[in-house]
Amino acid sequence: MIRRIETSRLTVARAAARLFAEQGVSATSGSDIAAAAGISERTVWRYFRNKESCVAPLFTQIWQRFYRELRAWPLAEPIEVHLANQFALDKHSPEEIADMVLVVRLIAALPDEPDLRSIWLHAYHDGEEEMAALIGDRLGRSHHDFDVRLCAAAVMGAVRTVDETISRAAVRDARAFTTTEVVAQMSRAIRAVSHLPFCDPVTPRPFGDAAPPPAVTKAAKRQRK
């Protein structure tokens, strides 16, 4: 049942995204979205609180896919190698590529659609905890450590900024980007804001940040005797 609802919500999200990209948010009604998705308008409002939130599942899916692929990042690889493998188009299905194109078009429209932008920002904010988990696990540190959380927030901001810059340039300026260019820009941005060394190969630390036991001084030894 839950899976069916998720699939239906994603169907609505794709229909809404196409309409928003083609005619704008203000010119799109709930009935338009319902007709494009092949469901009743009543069902649309049962799933979503307003028309802008209809695209939230699409934003969430793109982020979750990116996160799952980051989770497969081998400890021995630098970030550039893993992102190059992750962004390769032959690793994605036609449906996944179509979803990415839709999201790029939506992102390019954000400056003119403040309500849509709030949905976009919310999706990235929700990803901070997951990014903290990734960084913490990679470095053998607690996900709740302040430095790990701070690094995660900075990285999410960097990723969002790259996504927005590339999307606007691609749609508004008809700029074409190669996978190599995207990887280079994303890697550079993440490295620029990261104060923790998770971008480079790391050595597994099964005991985390546990400090070695303090050295026993001569005075302490005499006291024990």
Secondary structure, 3 states (H helix, E strand, C coil): CHHHHHHHHHHHHHHHHHHHHHHCCCCCCHHHHHHHHCCCHHHHHHHCCCCHHHHHHHHHHHHHHHHHHHHCCCCCCCHHHHHHHHHCHHHCCHHHHHHHHHHHHHHHHHHHCHHHHHHHHHHHHHCHHHHHHHHHHHHCCCCCCHHHHHHHHHHHHHHHHHHHHHHHHHHHCCCCCCHHHHHHHHHHHHHHHCCCCCCCCCCCCCCCCCCCCCCCCHHHHHHHC
